[in-house]
Amino acid sequence: MSMQQWFQAQREHGEVAVVQLHGALPQPGPGEARIRMVGAGICGADIRVVRGDKVATGDAHRPVRLGHEGIGIIEQIGAGATHLMIGDHVVVLPHYFPADHATYCASSTVVPECIGQSHTRHSGWDVDGVWGDMVIAPCTHLVQVDPAFVRQAEASAPHLGVALFAWTEPMLCVLSAYELMARQLTLLQRPPMSGKRALIIGCGPIGILYAVALRKYGFSLCFADQEAARIRLAQDCLEGGVAYQGERDFDLVMVAASSLGAIKMGESVTADGALLYLFAGLNTSERSSTDDSGMLSYERMHRAARAVWTTQSDGRRILYLGHSGYFDHLAPQAVAMVAASGVALGRAVTGVIPGWASPTIEAHADGVSDWTSADGSPALLHVLRGLDLRAGHGKLMITCAGER
């Protein structure tokens, strides 16, 4: 068997590195596939884990391959995997059940309620993720991308091509939020929430994804962010929406920023009887924060996937809802949504790192320049260690050598 070399990004004992591996290629076991990665997204949660603002478990004595948003091509399949073929483009989903899962959790599929109870392990920080030239993954975690969708992505986002589908996992989380909203409103015997006014607080990648989804469902959109450039990027991606100018009485406020200030702002502008959605978990320093009554834990609300009514001091009623993760059965819908939204999501990817070890972030937006590390070290590591490009960039992605 010929010797090969490949790169991957790892975290060990709190340190991150891009390492080059040598030897025989890893072989998939029964029910597994080896995937040659095409592209991967950099999520704010990845950065928060590295800097200590998000809890990660896993074995501290072995390196963990980072990353949880990825798209690749199957190049080898183990025994027993019949629904996939070599050459298929696939998205790799990140939530795994531990071996003893059935002893304490009744869920047989990945759902937000299960994830919110910490009943799953997350690839990229608890178990190995997708940031490498090749990965081994269970076929049950692979979502096929139809060739027609691949062609659609190549036409709508040519600087990304099939790497556009690294958006699938975060889009899946967004669609799962709308699913939870619909379920809760049905339980409360309230009409579906569509065609109303929504404020999105936090115009980073998740905020843009929520804008894409909410526009599809007929909402009129308003954007708020501490960085004016991010509001303009969201408006450009969506070709519409307005910047927040002090309005109140929104039917839906989507908090897509890991900030107590964002939640407090949302509480102040939500209409009576309206919905405040806590999608982003709080950073470590603010995780114990509660509402003014001291009864509602924001971090717990973010993860609970259950609605809670509260009454504010001014008499307004707010329906709080939040979640972490996704309903895995919505994955095909997420793939289709990414393909259909290729123009908007392509615009949102303003920077591409062409390879794990590349020192450069190539700019793909007007008014944004390439960024190159002064010492030639991987640009990815600088992003993970705190390089703040929010004033000029939206989503950053990594593409593997030879695949665009």
Secondary structure, DSSP 8 states (H G I E B T S, - for coil): ---EEEEEEEEETTEEEEEEEEES-----TTEEEEEEEEEE--HHHHHHHHTSS---S-TTS-EE----EEEEEEEE-TT--S--TT-EEEE--EE--TTGGGT---SS--HHHHHTT-SEEBTTTB--S-BSEEEEEGGGEEEE-HHHHHHHHHH-TTTGGGGGGGHHHHHHHHHHHHHHHHHHHHTT-----SSEEEEE--SHHHHHHHHHHHHTT-EEEEE-S-HHHHHHHHHHHT--EE--S---EEEEEE-SS-HHHHHHHHHHEEEEEEEEE-S---GGGTT-B-TTS--BHHHHHHH---EEEE-TTS-EEEEEE--S--GGGHHHHHHHHHHTHHHHHHHEEEEEESTT-SEEEE-STT---EE-TTS--HHHHHHTT---TTT-SEEEEE-TT--
